[in-house]
Amino acid sequence: MKNLYRSSDEKVIAGVCAGIAHKLDFNVTGVRWTVALVTLFLTGVPFIVYLILWAILKERPTGGTRSI
């Protein structure tokens, strides 16, 4: 089972969305768009969750690309 880490190689801001996409095996761009749209419609609540995840998640230990 894969752990949830922030991505160090595909990050735009902190790598949280890329880490979630890798964990769930989703498209990184789709996760980013989903988070952005949900943040707009829920008046910033997901942004607070993003900041919390940024603070508590570790970066991926290998720092390399994900294995398939």
Buried (B, 14 or more C-beta within 10 A) or exposed (E): EEEBBBBBEBBEEBBBBBBBBBBEEEEBEEBBEBBEEEBEEEEEEBBEBBEEBBEEBEBBEEEEEBEE
